[in-house]
Amino acid sequence: MISEGFIEPHFFAGYSGGRKSILPGIAGKNTIFANHCSEFIADMNARTGILKDNPIHKDMLFAAEKAKLAFILNVVINSKKRIVNSFAGNFIKAHEKGCEFLQSLAEKKAIKSDIVITSNGGYPLDQNIYQAVKGMTAAEACAKPGGVIIMVAACNEGHGGESFYRWFSEASSPKEVFDRIKLIPRDETVADQWQAQILARILMKYKVIMVSEIQNRKLIEKMHMIYASSIDEALDKAWKITNHDAGIVVIPDGVGVIIRDN
């Protein structure tokens, strides 16, 4: 079996590309859901830019071996979507080389701050709140405990998934969401619980202010976040939560960077 794809930072698999062509690429629903189980998502190594001891990555490697993935062609692209390097060969070794190259371009050391402003780099990844969670994880790696994350995303498609939205709209707090998902066994994983688990993890530690279209205000607030119509409004709200001397870090594209917080 031969596969092709591109390598970019991934917020719980470490990196895209390589073995992901098999899982989740061509895998069945039950296999994908088990791979995205609460146990794996909760692991501290299931983070952007981490392959070592990442249970999600290890499970994907197992699936690729079973599927007899023999050869890959993966590319790395820049912010203009142009190919800057390519890697071909063994699905493990070629992928690792590609990840190392991407790391050399995209890795930044965390600058801890009370307020972190980020985005998903604009269209098309800012189409809904579901996708916006990816950019929030970069801010999560920089924000000080109890800090504020300002997420800028148009979210023209709203929440991005009814089940994802209902996890929060029907819960009294993000902790309730987190605790409920934590109890779901691997073989009973349900759709979108992984994204809800990650968002709940973030909301339990930080206040999240979403700068988005006005029509999204109610659903943002029902999901236990704070709405703002502009960066200026978001900063005013963030300063009230922290203070006017609070430091600010800006991450222009939260899905395109690897933040190391250690």
PyRosetta script that sets phi, psi and omega in degrees:
from pyrosetta import init, pose_from_sequence

init()
pose = pose_from_sequence("MISEGFIEPHFFAGYSGGRKSILPGIAGKNTIFANHCSEFIADMNARTGILKDNPIHKDMLFAAEKAKLAFILNVVINSKKRIVNSFAGNFIKAHEKGCEFLQSLAEKKAIKSDIVITSNGGYPLDQNIYQAVKGMTAAEACAKPGGVIIMVAACNEGHGGESFYRWFSEASSPKEVFDRIKLIPRDETVADQWQAQILARILMKYKVIMVSEIQNRKLIEKMHMIYASSIDEALDKAWKITNHDAGIVVIPDGVGVIIRDN")
pose.set_psi(1, 137.9)
pose.set_omega(1, -180.0)
pose.set_phi(2, -121.6)
pose.set_psi(2, 141.6)
pose.set_omega(2, 178.0)
pose.set_phi(3, -137.7)
pose.set_psi(3, 158.5)
pose.set_omega(3, 175.5)
pose.set_phi(4, -133.9)
pose.set_psi(4, 158.9)
pose.set_omega(4, -179.7)
pose.set_phi(5, 175.3)
pose.set_psi(5, -168.3)
pose.set_omega(5, 176.7)
pose.set_phi(6, -131.1)
pose.set_psi(6, 156.7)
pose.set_omega(6, -175.6)
pose.set_phi(7, -106.9)
pose.set_psi(7, 126.9)
pose.set_omega(7, 175.6)
pose.set_phi(8, -145.1)
pose.set_psi(8, 163.9)
pose.set_omega(8, 176.5)
pose.set_phi(9, -60.7)
pose.set_psi(9, 142.3)
pose.set_omega(9, 177.1)
pose.set_phi(10, -129.7)
pose.set_psi(10, 134.8)
pose.set_omega(10, -167.5)
pose.set_phi(11, -74.4)
pose.set_psi(11, -8.6)
pose.set_omega(11, 168.8)
pose.set_phi(12, -140.3)
pose.set_psi(12, -18.0)
pose.set_omega(12, 175.6)
pose.set_phi(13, -90.8)
pose.set_psi(13, -2.6)
pose.set_omega(13, -178.8)
pose.set_phi(14, 90.9)
pose.set_psi(14, -61.7)
pose.set_omega(14, 178.1)
pose.set_phi(15, -146.9)
pose.set_psi(15, 153.5)
pose.set_omega(15, 171.4)
pose.set_phi(16, -83.2)
pose.set_psi(16, -177.2)
pose.set_omega(16, 176.7)
pose.set_phi(17, 87.2)
pose.set_psi(17, -179.8)
pose.set_omega(17, 177.0)
pose.set_phi(18, 55.1)
pose.set_psi(18, -119.3)
pose.set_omega(18, -175.5)
pose.set_phi(19, -62.2)
pose.set_psi(19, -18.1)
pose.set_omega(19, 179.9)
pose.set_phi(20, -69.1)
pose.set_psi(20, -14.8)
pose.set_omega(20, 174.5)
pose.set_phi(21, -65.3)
pose.set_psi(21, -25.1)
pose.set_omega(21, 178.2)
pose.set_phi(22, -93.7)
pose.set_psi(22, -52.7)
pose.set_omega(22, 178.3)
pose.set_phi(23, -126.3)
pose.set_psi(23, 107.2)
pose.set_omega(23, 16.1)
pose.set_phi(24, -92.0)
pose.set_psi(24, -2.9)
pose.set_omega(24, -169.4)
pose.set_phi(25, -39.9)
pose.set_psi(25, -59.0)
pose.set_omega(25, -176.9)
pose.set_phi(26, -121.7)
pose.set_psi(26, 11.7)
pose.set_omega(26, -177.3)
pose.set_phi(27, -77.2)
pose.set_psi(27, 160.2)
pose.set_omega(27, 177.0)
pose.set_phi(28, -77.2)
pose.set_psi(28, 164.2)
pose.set_omega(28, -177.1)
pose.set_phi(29, -55.3)
pose.set_psi(29, -47.9)
pose.set_omega(29, -176.5)
pose.set_phi(30, -62.8)
pose.set_psi(30, -37.8)
pose.set_omega(30, 179.0)
pose.set_phi(31, -67.0)
pose.set_psi(31, -43.7)
pose.set_omega(31, 179.7)
pose.set_phi(32, -63.6)
pose.set_psi(32, -46.5)
pose.set_omega(32, -178.5)
pose.set_phi(33, -62.9)
pose.set_psi(33, -40.8)
pose.set_omega(33, 178.5)
pose.set_phi(34, -63.8)
pose.set_psi(34, -37.3)
pose.set_omega(34, 178.0)
pose.set_phi(35, -65.6)
pose.set_psi(35, -29.1)
pose.set_omega(35, -178.2)
pose.set_phi(36, -99.0)
pose.set_psi(36, 24.1)
pose.set_omega(36, -174.9)
pose.set_phi(37, -67.0)
pose.set_psi(37, 161.7)
pose.set_omega(37, -177.0)
pose.set_phi(38, -62.3)
pose.set_psi(38, -35.8)
pose.set_omega(38, 179.7)
pose.set_phi(39, -60.5)
pose.set_psi(39, -46.8)
pose.set_omega(39, -178.8)
pose.set_phi(40, -69.9)
pose.set_psi(40, -44.3)
pose.set_omega(40, -179.0)
pose.set_phi(41, -60.9)
pose.set_psi(41, -32.9)
pose.set_omega(41, -178.0)
pose.set_phi(42, -75.1)
pose.set_psi(42, -15.6)
pose.set_omega(42, -177.3)
pose.set_phi(43, -65.4)
pose.set_psi(43, 135.9)
pose.set_omega(43, -177.7)
pose.set_phi(44, -65.3)
pose.set_psi(44, -18.0)
pose.set_omega(44, 178.3)
pose.set_phi(45, -90.5)
pose.set_psi(45, -4.8)
pose.set_omega(45, 176.3)
pose.set_phi(46, -87.1)
pose.set_psi(46, 70.8)
pose.set_omega(46, -174.8)
pose.set_phi(47, -139.3)
pose.set_psi(47, 167.0)
pose.set_omega(47, 179.8)
pose.set_phi(48, -57.2)
pose.set_psi(48, 131.5)
pose.set_omega(48, 173.3)
pose.set_phi(49, 77.5)
pose.set_psi(49, 9.9)
pose.set_omega(49, 179.7)
pose.set_phi(50, -115.5)
pose.set_psi(50, 123.3)
pose.set_omega(50, 172.7)
pose.set_phi(51, -108.5)
pose.set_psi(51, -39.0)
pose.set_omega(51, -177.3)
pose.set_phi(52, -61.0)
pose.set_psi(52, 125.8)
pose.set_omega(52, 177.5)
pose.set_phi(53, 60.1)
pose.set_psi(53, 19.8)
pose.set_omega(53, 176.0)
pose.set_phi(54, -84.9)
pose.set_psi(54, 112.0)
pose.set_omega(54, -175.1)
pose.set_phi(55, -63.7)
pose.set_psi(55, -29.5)
pose.set_omega(55, 178.3)
pose.set_phi(56, -69.1)
pose.set_psi(56, -44.3)
pose.set_omega(56, 176.9)
pose.set_phi(57, -61.9)
pose.set_psi(57, -45.4)
pose.set_omega(57, -178.2)
pose.set_phi(58, -61.9)
pose.set_psi(58, -40.1)
pose.set_omega(58, 178.6)
pose.set_phi(59, -66.3)
pose.set_psi(59, -37.8)
pose.set_omega(59, 177.2)
pose.set_phi(60, -66.2)
pose.set_psi(60, -38.9)
pose.set_omega(60, 176.9)
pose.set_phi(61, -61.9)
pose.set_psi(61, -42.9)
pose.set_omega(61, 178.5)
pose.set_phi(62, -58.9)
pose.set_psi(62, -44.7)
pose.set_omega(62, 179.9)
pose.set_phi(63, -63.6)
pose.set_psi(63, -40.7)
pose.set_omega(63, -179.8)
pose.set_phi(64, -66.0)
pose.set_psi(64, -37.8)
pose.set_omega(64, 177.4)
pose.set_phi(65, -65.8)
pose.set_psi(65, -43.5)
pose.set_omega(65, 179.5)
pose.set_phi(66, -64.4)
pose.set_psi(66, -32.8)
pose.set_omega(66, 179.9)
pose.set_phi(67, -82.3)
pose.set_psi(67, -3.6)
pose.set_omega(67, -179.5)
pose.set_phi(68, 59.8)
pose.set_psi(68, 46.3)
pose.set_omega(68, 174.2)
pose.set_phi(69, -66.4)
pose.set_psi(69, 116.2)
pose.set_omega(69, -170.8)
pose.set_phi(70, -100.8)
pose.set_psi(70, -28.5)
pose.set_omega(70, -171.0)
pose.set_phi(71, -155.4)
pose.set_psi(71, 138.5)
pose.set_omega(71, 176.2)
pose.set_phi(72, -127.8)
pose.set_psi(72, 152.7)
pose.set_omega(72, 167.4)
pose.set_phi(73, -126.9)
pose.set_psi(73, 109.6)
pose.set_omega(73, -179.3)
pose.set_phi(74, -120.2)
pose.set_psi(74, 145.4)
pose.set_omega(74, 178.0)
pose.set_phi(75, -122.3)
pose.set_psi(75, 158.9)
pose.set_omega(75, 171.0)
pose.set_phi(76, -112.9)
pose.set_psi(76, 131.8)
pose.set_omega(76, -179.1)
pose.set_phi(77, -114.9)
pose.set_psi(77, 157.3)
pose.set_omega(77, 179.3)
pose.set_phi(78, -95.6)
pose.set_psi(78, -172.4)
pose.set_omega(78, -176.7)
pose.set_phi(79, -65.0)
pose.set_psi(79, -18.4)
pose.set_omega(79, 177.9)
pose.set_phi(80, -95.5)
pose.set_psi(80, 10.6)
pose.set_omega(80, 178.7)
pose.set_phi(81, 65.8)
pose.set_psi(81, 27.1)
pose.set_omega(81, 177.0)
pose.set_phi(82, -101.0)
pose.set_psi(82, 142.4)
pose.set_omega(82, -179.9)
pose.set_phi(83, -69.7)
pose.set_psi(83, 128.0)
pose.set_omega(83, 178.9)
pose.set_phi(84, -112.5)
pose.set_psi(84, -14.6)
pose.set_omega(84, 175.8)
pose.set_phi(85, -166.5)
pose.set_psi(85, 158.8)
pose.set_omega(85, 178.9)
pose.set_phi(86, -137.9)
pose.set_psi(86, 153.7)
pose.set_omega(86, -175.9)
pose.set_phi(87, -140.8)
pose.set_psi(87, 128.0)
pose.set_omega(87, -176.2)
pose.set_phi(88, -137.5)
pose.set_psi(88, 148.6)
pose.set_omega(88, 177.7)
pose.set_phi(89, 134.1)
pose.set_psi(89, -145.5)
pose.set_omega(89, 179.3)
pose.set_phi(90, -54.5)
pose.set_psi(90, 135.1)
pose.set_omega(90, -171.5)
pose.set_phi(91, -65.7)
pose.set_psi(91, -21.2)
pose.set_omega(91, 176.8)
pose.set_phi(92, -90.1)
pose.set_psi(92, -53.2)
pose.set_omega(92, -174.5)
pose.set_phi(93, -66.9)
pose.set_psi(93, -44.2)
pose.set_omega(93, -179.5)
pose.set_phi(94, -65.6)
pose.set_psi(94, -39.1)
pose.set_omega(94, 179.4)
pose.set_phi(95, -65.7)
pose.set_psi(95, -42.5)
pose.set_omega(95, 179.4)
pose.set_phi(96, -62.0)
pose.set_psi(96, -39.6)
pose.set_omega(96, 177.4)
pose.set_phi(97, -63.7)
pose.set_psi(97, -41.3)
pose.set_omega(97, 178.1)
pose.set_phi(98, -64.5)
pose.set_psi(98, -39.6)
pose.set_omega(98, 178.2)
pose.set_phi(99, -65.1)
pose.set_psi(99, -40.1)
pose.set_omega(99, 177.9)
pose.set_phi(100, -62.2)
pose.set_psi(100, -41.5)
pose.set_omega(100, 178.8)
pose.set_phi(101, -64.4)
pose.set_psi(101, -46.9)
pose.set_omega(101, 179.7)
pose.set_phi(102, -61.7)
pose.set_psi(102, -40.4)
pose.set_omega(102, 179.0)
pose.set_phi(103, -58.9)
pose.set_psi(103, -39.5)
pose.set_omega(103, -179.9)
pose.set_phi(104, -63.8)
pose.set_psi(104, -24.6)
pose.set_omega(104, -179.6)
pose.set_phi(105, -93.5)
pose.set_psi(105, -36.6)
pose.set_omega(105, -166.1)
pose.set_phi(106, -106.8)
pose.set_psi(106, -10.7)
pose.set_omega(106, -174.9)
pose.set_phi(107, -80.4)
pose.set_psi(107, 134.5)
pose.set_omega(107, 176.3)
pose.set_phi(108, -135.2)
pose.set_psi(108, 143.2)
pose.set_omega(108, 176.7)
pose.set_phi(109, -76.7)
pose.set_psi(109, 137.9)
pose.set_omega(109, -178.7)
pose.set_phi(110, -62.9)
pose.set_psi(110, 135.8)
pose.set_omega(110, 169.9)
pose.set_phi(111, -110.0)
pose.set_psi(111, 106.2)
pose.set_omega(111, -174.4)
pose.set_phi(112, -68.5)
pose.set_psi(112, 135.3)
pose.set_omega(112, -176.6)
pose.set_phi(113, -149.5)
pose.set_psi(113, 157.9)
pose.set_omega(113, 177.6)
pose.set_phi(114, -73.7)
pose.set_psi(114, -31.2)
pose.set_omega(114, -178.9)
pose.set_phi(115, -128.6)
pose.set_psi(115, 127.9)
pose.set_omega(115, 177.5)
pose.set_phi(116, -124.8)
pose.set_psi(116, 124.6)
pose.set_omega(116, 178.4)
pose.set_phi(117, -105.2)
pose.set_psi(117, 131.3)
pose.set_omega(117, 179.3)
pose.set_phi(118, -147.9)
pose.set_psi(118, 177.4)
pose.set_omega(118, 177.8)
pose.set_phi(119, -154.5)
pose.set_psi(119, 179.5)
pose.set_omega(119, 173.7)
pose.set_phi(120, -98.2)
pose.set_psi(120, 16.7)
pose.set_omega(120, 179.5)
pose.set_phi(121, 79.8)
pose.set_psi(121, 16.4)
pose.set_omega(121, 178.8)
pose.set_phi(122, 84.6)
pose.set_psi(122, -167.1)
pose.set_omega(122, -177.8)
pose.set_phi(123, -61.2)
pose.set_psi(123, 140.2)
pose.set_omega(123, 6.4)
pose.set_phi(124, -96.2)
pose.set_psi(124, -1.2)
pose.set_omega(124, -174.0)
pose.set_phi(125, -81.7)
pose.set_psi(125, 2.5)
pose.set_omega(125, 176.8)
pose.set_phi(126, -106.2)
pose.set_psi(126, 24.0)
pose.set_omega(126, -173.5)
pose.set_phi(127, -75.7)
pose.set_psi(127, -22.0)
pose.set_omega(127, -179.0)
pose.set_phi(128, -155.8)
pose.set_psi(128, 169.0)
pose.set_omega(128, -178.3)
pose.set_phi(129, -67.6)
pose.set_psi(129, -35.6)
pose.set_omega(129, 178.2)
pose.set_phi(130, -52.4)
pose.set_psi(130, -49.4)
pose.set_omega(130, 179.8)
pose.set_phi(131, -69.9)
pose.set_psi(131, -31.4)
pose.set_omega(131, -177.4)
pose.set_phi(132, -63.7)
pose.set_psi(132, -23.3)
pose.set_omega(132, 178.3)
pose.set_phi(133, -58.4)
pose.set_psi(133, -32.8)
pose.set_omega(133, -179.2)
pose.set_phi(134, -60.1)
pose.set_psi(134, -47.4)
pose.set_omega(134, 178.9)
pose.set_phi(135, -66.6)
pose.set_psi(135, -32.0)
pose.set_omega(135, 178.9)
pose.set_phi(136, -61.9)
pose.set_psi(136, -31.3)
pose.set_omega(136, -177.9)
pose.set_phi(137, -66.8)
pose.set_psi(137, -28.7)
pose.set_omega(137, 175.5)
pose.set_phi(138, -68.6)
pose.set_psi(138, -41.6)
pose.set_omega(138, 177.6)
pose.set_phi(139, -66.1)
pose.set_psi(139, -35.8)
pose.set_omega(139, 178.5)
pose.set_phi(140, -56.1)
pose.set_psi(140, -37.2)
pose.set_omega(140, -178.0)
pose.set_phi(141, -73.1)
pose.set_psi(141, -14.5)
pose.set_omega(141, -178.7)
pose.set_phi(142, -107.4)
pose.set_psi(142, -25.8)
pose.set_omega(142, -172.7)
pose.set_phi(143, -72.3)
pose.set_psi(143, 139.3)
pose.set_omega(143, 174.5)
pose.set_phi(144, -73.4)
pose.set_psi(144, 153.5)
pose.set_omega(144, 178.0)
pose.set_phi(145, -52.9)
pose.set_psi(145, 131.3)
pose.set_omega(145, -179.0)
pose.set_phi(146, 78.9)
pose.set_psi(146, 7.9)
pose.set_omega(146, -178.2)
pose.set_phi(147, -79.4)
pose.set_psi(147, -171.2)
pose.set_omega(147, -176.5)
pose.set_phi(148, -122.6)
pose.set_psi(148, 133.0)
pose.set_omega(148, 173.2)
pose.set_phi(149, -108.1)
pose.set_psi(149, 124.9)
pose.set_omega(149, 174.4)
pose.set_phi(150, -104.6)
pose.set_psi(150, 114.9)
pose.set_omega(150, -178.6)
pose.set_phi(151, -106.5)
pose.set_psi(151, 122.1)
pose.set_omega(151, -179.2)
pose.set_phi(152, -102.1)
pose.set_psi(152, 114.0)
pose.set_omega(152, -178.7)
pose.set_phi(153, -156.7)
pose.set_psi(153, 128.1)
pose.set_omega(153, -177.4)
pose.set_phi(154, -61.9)
pose.set_psi(154, -40.8)
pose.set_omega(154, 179.1)
pose.set_phi(155, 53.5)
pose.set_psi(155, 49.4)
pose.set_omega(155, 179.8)
pose.set_phi(156, -63.0)
pose.set_psi(156, -20.6)
pose.set_omega(156, 178.8)
pose.set_phi(157, -99.6)
pose.set_psi(157, 12.6)
pose.set_omega(157, 176.5)
pose.set_phi(158, 76.5)
pose.set_psi(158, -134.3)
pose.set_omega(158, -174.2)
pose.set_phi(159, -77.2)
pose.set_psi(159, -29.5)
pose.set_omega(159, 176.7)
pose.set_phi(160, 95.3)
pose.set_psi(160, -1.5)
pose.set_omega(160, 178.8)
pose.set_phi(161, 174.9)
pose.set_psi(161, 123.5)
pose.set_omega(161, -175.6)
pose.set_phi(162, -61.4)
pose.set_psi(162, -43.7)
pose.set_omega(162, -179.0)
pose.set_phi(163, -67.2)
pose.set_psi(163, -38.4)
pose.set_omega(163, 175.8)
pose.set_phi(164, -59.7)
pose.set_psi(164, -46.0)
pose.set_omega(164, 179.9)
pose.set_phi(165, -63.9)
pose.set_psi(165, -43.0)
pose.set_omega(165, -174.9)
pose.set_phi(166, -69.0)
pose.set_psi(166, -26.7)
pose.set_omega(166, 174.8)
pose.set_phi(167, -52.4)
pose.set_psi(167, -40.0)
pose.set_omega(167, -175.9)
pose.set_phi(168, -93.5)
pose.set_psi(168, -41.9)
pose.set_omega(168, -176.3)
pose.set_phi(169, -65.1)
pose.set_psi(169, -25.2)
pose.set_omega(169, -179.2)
pose.set_phi(170, -99.9)
pose.set_psi(170, 5.5)
pose.set_omega(170, -178.8)
pose.set_phi(171, -110.6)
pose.set_psi(171, 152.1)
pose.set_omega(171, -179.7)
pose.set_phi(172, -79.7)
pose.set_psi(172, -19.5)
pose.set_omega(172, -177.6)
pose.set_phi(173, -163.3)
pose.set_psi(173, 159.9)
pose.set_omega(173, 174.5)
pose.set_phi(174, -59.5)
pose.set_psi(174, -33.0)
pose.set_omega(174, 179.3)
pose.set_phi(175, -63.1)
pose.set_psi(175, -37.5)
pose.set_omega(175, 176.6)
pose.set_phi(176, -60.7)
pose.set_psi(176, -43.6)
pose.set_omega(176, 177.4)
pose.set_phi(177, -60.2)
pose.set_psi(177, -49.4)
pose.set_omega(177, -177.5)
pose.set_phi(178, -60.2)
pose.set_psi(178, -46.3)
pose.set_omega(178, -177.3)
pose.set_phi(179, -66.8)
pose.set_psi(179, -37.3)
pose.set_omega(179, 178.8)
pose.set_phi(180, -66.9)
pose.set_psi(180, -43.8)
pose.set_omega(180, -178.8)
pose.set_phi(181, -67.1)
pose.set_psi(181, -36.6)
pose.set_omega(181, -178.2)
pose.set_phi(182, -59.1)
pose.set_psi(182, -27.4)
pose.set_omega(182, -177.3)
pose.set_phi(183, -86.7)
pose.set_psi(183, -5.6)
pose.set_omega(183, -177.8)
pose.set_phi(184, -79.5)
pose.set_psi(184, 120.8)
pose.set_omega(184, 179.7)
pose.set_phi(185, -64.1)
pose.set_psi(185, 158.3)
pose.set_omega(185, -177.0)
pose.set_phi(186, -54.8)
pose.set_psi(186, -42.9)
pose.set_omega(186, -175.8)
pose.set_phi(187, -84.0)
pose.set_psi(187, 7.3)
pose.set_omega(187, 176.3)
pose.set_phi(188, -121.4)
pose.set_psi(188, 16.2)
pose.set_omega(188, 178.5)
pose.set_phi(189, -55.0)
pose.set_psi(189, 138.2)
pose.set_omega(189, -179.4)
pose.set_phi(190, -115.2)
pose.set_psi(190, 162.9)
pose.set_omega(190, -175.7)
pose.set_phi(191, -56.3)
pose.set_psi(191, 134.0)
pose.set_omega(191, 173.0)
pose.set_phi(192, 71.3)
pose.set_psi(192, 2.2)
pose.set_omega(192, -178.3)
pose.set_phi(193, -65.1)
pose.set_psi(193, -28.9)
pose.set_omega(193, -179.2)
pose.set_phi(194, -65.6)
pose.set_psi(194, -41.8)
pose.set_omega(194, 179.5)
pose.set_phi(195, -68.6)
pose.set_psi(195, -38.7)
pose.set_omega(195, 177.3)
pose.set_phi(196, -65.5)
pose.set_psi(196, -38.6)
pose.set_omega(196, 179.5)
pose.set_phi(197, -62.9)
pose.set_psi(197, -43.2)
pose.set_omega(197, -179.4)
pose.set_phi(198, -68.5)
pose.set_psi(198, -43.2)
pose.set_omega(198, 178.3)
pose.set_phi(199, -63.9)
pose.set_psi(199, -41.4)
pose.set_omega(199, 178.2)
pose.set_phi(200, -61.6)
pose.set_psi(200, -41.4)
pose.set_omega(200, 177.6)
pose.set_phi(201, -57.6)
pose.set_psi(201, -43.2)
pose.set_omega(201, -180.0)
pose.set_phi(202, -68.3)
pose.set_psi(202, -45.3)
pose.set_omega(202, -176.5)
pose.set_phi(203, -68.4)
pose.set_psi(203, -23.0)
pose.set_omega(203, 176.9)
pose.set_phi(204, -72.9)
pose.set_psi(204, -21.5)
pose.set_omega(204, -176.0)
pose.set_phi(205, -107.2)
pose.set_psi(205, -26.8)
pose.set_omega(205, -173.2)
pose.set_phi(206, -137.4)
pose.set_psi(206, 156.4)
pose.set_omega(206, 167.7)
pose.set_phi(207, -83.8)
pose.set_psi(207, 134.0)
pose.set_omega(207, 178.8)
pose.set_phi(208, -114.3)
pose.set_psi(208, 122.3)
pose.set_omega(208, 175.3)
pose.set_phi(209, -106.8)
pose.set_psi(209, 123.3)
pose.set_omega(209, -180.0)
pose.set_phi(210, -104.1)
pose.set_psi(210, 121.7)
pose.set_omega(210, 173.8)
pose.set_phi(211, -91.4)
pose.set_psi(211, 111.3)
pose.set_omega(211, -172.2)
pose.set_phi(212, -151.4)
pose.set_psi(212, -177.1)
pose.set_omega(212, 178.7)
pose.set_phi(213, -67.7)
pose.set_psi(213, 146.5)
pose.set_omega(213, -174.4)
pose.set_phi(214, -58.9)
pose.set_psi(214, -31.7)
pose.set_omega(214, -178.4)
pose.set_phi(215, -66.9)
pose.set_psi(215, -13.1)
pose.set_omega(215, -179.4)
pose.set_phi(216, -93.2)
pose.set_psi(216, 0.2)
pose.set_omega(216, -173.2)
pose.set_phi(217, -56.2)
pose.set_psi(217, -51.1)
pose.set_omega(217, -175.1)
pose.set_phi(218, -63.7)
pose.set_psi(218, -43.9)
pose.set_omega(218, -177.5)
pose.set_phi(219, -70.1)
pose.set_psi(219, -33.1)
pose.set_omega(219, 175.4)
pose.set_phi(220, -62.8)
pose.set_psi(220, -44.4)
pose.set_omega(220, -180.0)
pose.set_phi(221, -69.2)
pose.set_psi(221, -35.4)
pose.set_omega(221, 176.9)
pose.set_phi(222, -67.3)
pose.set_psi(222, -21.0)
pose.set_omega(222, 178.6)
pose.set_phi(223, -95.2)
pose.set_psi(223, 18.3)
pose.set_omega(223, 172.6)
pose.set_phi(224, 68.0)
pose.set_psi(224, 32.0)
pose.set_omega(224, 173.9)
pose.set_phi(225, -119.3)
pose.set_psi(225, 172.2)
pose.set_omega(225, -177.6)
pose.set_phi(226, -107.1)
pose.set_psi(226, 132.1)
pose.set_omega(226, -179.5)
pose.set_phi(227, -91.4)
pose.set_psi(227, 143.6)
pose.set_omega(227, 170.4)
pose.set_phi(228, -143.0)
pose.set_psi(228, 145.1)
pose.set_omega(228, -177.8)
pose.set_phi(229, -90.8)
pose.set_psi(229, -11.8)
pose.set_omega(229, -178.4)
pose.set_phi(230, -154.7)
pose.set_psi(230, 165.3)
pose.set_omega(230, 177.0)
pose.set_phi(231, -62.0)
pose.set_psi(231, -41.5)
pose.set_omega(231, -179.9)
pose.set_phi(232, -59.8)
pose.set_psi(232, -44.7)
pose.set_omega(232, 178.4)
pose.set_phi(233, -64.4)
pose.set_psi(233, -40.9)
pose.set_omega(233, 179.1)
pose.set_phi(234, -62.6)
pose.set_psi(234, -42.1)
pose.set_omega(234, 179.1)
pose.set_phi(235, -65.8)
pose.set_psi(235, -40.0)
pose.set_omega(235, 176.8)
pose.set_phi(236, -58.6)
pose.set_psi(236, -42.8)
pose.set_omega(236, 179.6)
pose.set_phi(237, -70.0)
pose.set_psi(237, -38.1)
pose.set_omega(237, 179.8)
pose.set_phi(238, -65.8)
pose.set_psi(238, -40.3)
pose.set_omega(238, 179.6)
pose.set_phi(239, -66.6)
pose.set_psi(239, -31.4)
pose.set_omega(239, 177.1)
pose.set_phi(240, -69.3)
pose.set_psi(240, -32.5)
pose.set_omega(240, 178.6)
pose.set_phi(241, -75.9)
pose.set_psi(241, -39.1)
pose.set_omega(241, -179.9)
pose.set_phi(242, -100.5)
pose.set_psi(242, -105.4)
pose.set_omega(242, 171.3)
pose.set_phi(243, -164.9)
pose.set_psi(243, 168.9)
pose.set_omega(243, -174.4)
pose.set_phi(244, -73.0)
pose.set_psi(244, -8.3)
pose.set_omega(244, 175.7)
pose.set_phi(245, -97.0)
pose.set_psi(245, 4.0)
pose.set_omega(245, -177.0)
pose.set_phi(246, -62.8)
pose.set_psi(246, 138.4)
pose.set_omega(246, 176.8)
pose.set_phi(247, -74.5)
pose.set_psi(247, 155.5)
pose.set_omega(247, -179.3)
pose.set_phi(248, -129.0)
pose.set_psi(248, 131.9)
pose.set_omega(248, 172.1)
pose.set_phi(249, -116.3)
pose.set_psi(249, 137.2)
pose.set_omega(249, 179.3)
pose.set_phi(250, -116.2)
pose.set_psi(250, 127.1)
pose.set_omega(250, 175.5)
pose.set_phi(251, -116.4)
pose.set_psi(251, 99.3)
pose.set_omega(251, -173.7)
pose.set_phi(252, -57.5)
pose.set_psi(252, -39.3)
pose.set_omega(252, -178.1)
pose.set_phi(253, -132.1)
pose.set_psi(253, 96.1)
pose.set_omega(253, -175.2)
pose.set_phi(254, -68.6)
pose.set_psi(254, -20.4)
pose.set_omega(254, 179.8)
pose.set_phi(255, -91.4)
pose.set_psi(255, -7.1)
pose.set_omega(255, -176.3)
pose.set_phi(256, -108.1)
pose.set_psi(256, 9.6)
pose.set_omega(256, -175.3)
pose.set_phi(257, -129.4)
pose.set_psi(257, 152.8)
pose.set_omega(257, 175.8)
pose.set_phi(258, -114.4)
pose.set_psi(258, 112.9)
pose.set_omega(258, -178.3)
pose.set_phi(259, -98.6)
pose.set_psi(259, 121.9)
pose.set_omega(259, 176.5)
pose.set_phi(260, -98.3)
pose.set_psi(260, 119.1)
pose.set_omega(260, -179.5)
pose.set_phi(261, -102.6)
pose.set_psi(261, 18.5)
pose.set_omega(261, 175.0)
pose.set_phi(262, -147.3)
pose.dump_pdb("model.pdb")
